[in-house]
Amino acid sequence: MDTKPDSTAHGSRNEPQQRRRATWGLVLVVVAWGAILAVGAFLSWDRIELASEPAQIEDLISTPKRVMKLVITLGTVFLFAGGWSLALFVRQRRLRKEETNQPS
């Protein structure tokens, strides 16, 4: 299966650039999705807290616990997106190196 664009096809010069732009756009969408999940984790209450008396709910919601949920979620998403970005960077560098080493 050939994954490289056909050099004779119309508009093939921009195809690698469009692929890179789409991939980086996808990375940004994943980061934004992770940020939304992190905010949701920060704002959510635990079931035990919801089962308590309404007057005691605010006392039971500890801010450090909520911040920790936010940090863990954001950290996981950024670790994933960072690893993905690093893999894309290494791949792009390897492809450029292969292009320069190939005789024309």
Secondary structure, DSSP 8 states (H G I E B T S, - for coil): ---S--TTSTTTTTHHHHHHHHHHHHHHHHHHHHHHHHHHHHH---HHHHHS-HHHHHHH--HHHHHHHHHHHHHHHHHHHHHHHHHHHHHHHHHHHHHHHS--
